[in-house]
């Protein structure tokens, strides 16, 4: 006897993809090969999982809902290459993934940003990602300098990957129907960072400090986050950046240069 499909849980932000055409488009974008491992976060009803299992060597699917996990375990038991795990994707040991893993996910809206940062932090194990996100988050990811959507997420994602928008998805493609639109975004992970590991920690701090006070000048924002005025002035001058500019006007290259300059002046950054 097949288990009944569990109802969506509001506390987990569950909105299940039910449109087969969209599922096929997502898998086509991800383009998993027969020798690759795929990580799927939040398999839901399994609409993507079955397609991924048919294309990839192995699919690791992480589901936080025990009832959904039990349902999928029963209904997808014919796929011998499926490694179905019960757990929270925020606590998943990404360092255990095989090298060059492909990530495919319909990320829950309420944890999409922290999950995205976890994935980007584990990029040395990941080749590429195809993610379904809230359209507002997708807009921030691909935003250009000087626009209202450009911010911390834009800069840090662009540092780690080549990010490109794919297509928007109507709320009608989900059950229950969400109140917001969704969009698919592709990430081609950059093989190596432009900064060393210690420098990257300073880079993230500087980017977050710069955007902590969007209405203030870059110089004042950095100072308000605990960086000395003397160091800021010297680093901005070295990089040829006008201290009166605001955070949203700096390109990725300028943030990288600024991180290097500030790192040279303060080993704690």
C-alpha positions, -999 to +999 in steps of 0.1 A: +000+000+000+015+034-011+017+060+016-006+091+011+012+122+000+019+143+031+004+178+032+026+209+028+040+223+061+038+261+063+065+262+090+089+246+065+078+270+036+069+240+015+056+248-020+060+218-042+068+221-079+041+202-099+047+214-135+065+187-155+076+211-182+094+233-157+110+203-141+124+192-174+137+227-181+155+228-148+171+194-154+180+204-189+197+235-175+216+215-149+226+190-176+238+162-152+260+136-170+260+099-165+292+100-145+282+129-122+268+131-087+239+154-081+229+169-048+192+178-046+180+199-017+143+195-008+131+169-032+095+175-022+072+153-044+102+139-063+093+156-096+129+166-101+144+136-083+131+110-108+145+130-138+178+135-121+181+097-112+175+089-149+204+112-160+231+111-133+253+084-118+242+092-082+216+115-066+219+126-030+186+140-020+182+158+014+147+161+028+140+177+062+104+165+065+102+129+080+068+122+064+080+133+030+112+113+035+092+082+042+069+089+012+098+093-012+116+063+002+087+041-007+077+057-040+113+060-054+127+027-041+132+015-077+160+040-082+191+022-070+213+053-076+192+075-051+208+083-018+178+097+001+187+114+034+166+128+062+181+160+075+184+198+075+203+211+045+217+239+066+235+213+087+245+190+058+282+180+056+290+196+023+327+188+027+317+151+023+304+156-013+324+142-042+344+167-061+326+183-090+291+177-075+262+193-094+236+210-072+199+212-082+173+226-057+140+243-053+151+262-022+125+271+004+120+309+005+126+313+042+161+298+042+172+304+006+198+331+015+216+312+043+215+280+023+230+298-007+259+310+015+264+275+028+266+262-008+290+290-019+312+283+011+314+247-001+322+256-037+355+236-037+332+205-039+308+219-064+310+223-102+278+241-109+243+248-095+208+253-108+186+268-082+149+278-080+147+309-058+123+336-049+124+361-078+134+389-055+165+369-044+173+360-080+172+397-089+196+405-061+220+377-073+223+391-108+220+428-100+246+451-115+265+479-096+245+511-092+211+494-090+188+491-060+191+453-059+229+453-058+242+443-024+261+418-003+245+388-020+253+402-055+290+407-047+297+375-027+279+353-053+297+370-082+330+364-064+323+326-061+306+320-094+295+331-128+258+338-121+232+341-148+194+342-148+176+314-166+138+319-165+109+330-143+084+305-130+048+313-124+033+307-089+007+284-107+035+258-111+035+251-074+012+236-049+003+252-026+005+283-046+030+308-032+024+345-029+056+353-047+071+346-081+101+323-086+131+322-109+157+297-119+193+308-117+225+291-129+259+292-111+291+281-128+315+279-099+348+296-103+376+270-099+398+291-077+393+323-056+411+355-064+420+358-028+436+335-003+414+318+024+424+344+051+419+372+026+385+359+017+373+362+053+384+399+053+368+404+019+334+391+032+337+414+063+345+444+041+316+438+017+291+433+046+305+464+064+302+485+032+265+476+028+256+478+065+248+515+060+237+519+024+228+556+027+263+565+040+295+570+021+318+540+018+343+556+041+318+563+068+302+528+065+336+511+069+345+533+099+311+526+116+319+489+114+351+493+134+378+499+107+401+527+115+397+560+095+435+562+088+435+527+073+404+534+052+418+566+038+451+549+028+434+519+013+409+539-008+436+561-021+457+531-030+428+516-050+418+549-066+384+548-050+367+581-041+358+579-004+325+597-010+312+568-032+285+545-018+287+507-014+263+499-043+286+517-068+317+495-064+323+466-088+335+432-077+370+441-089+370+472-067+359+452-036+387+426-043+413+454-046+400+471-014+401+438+005+438+434-005+446+469+004+429+467+038+445+433+045+479+447+039+473+474+065+456+453+091+463+416+096+431+411+116+409+418+086 
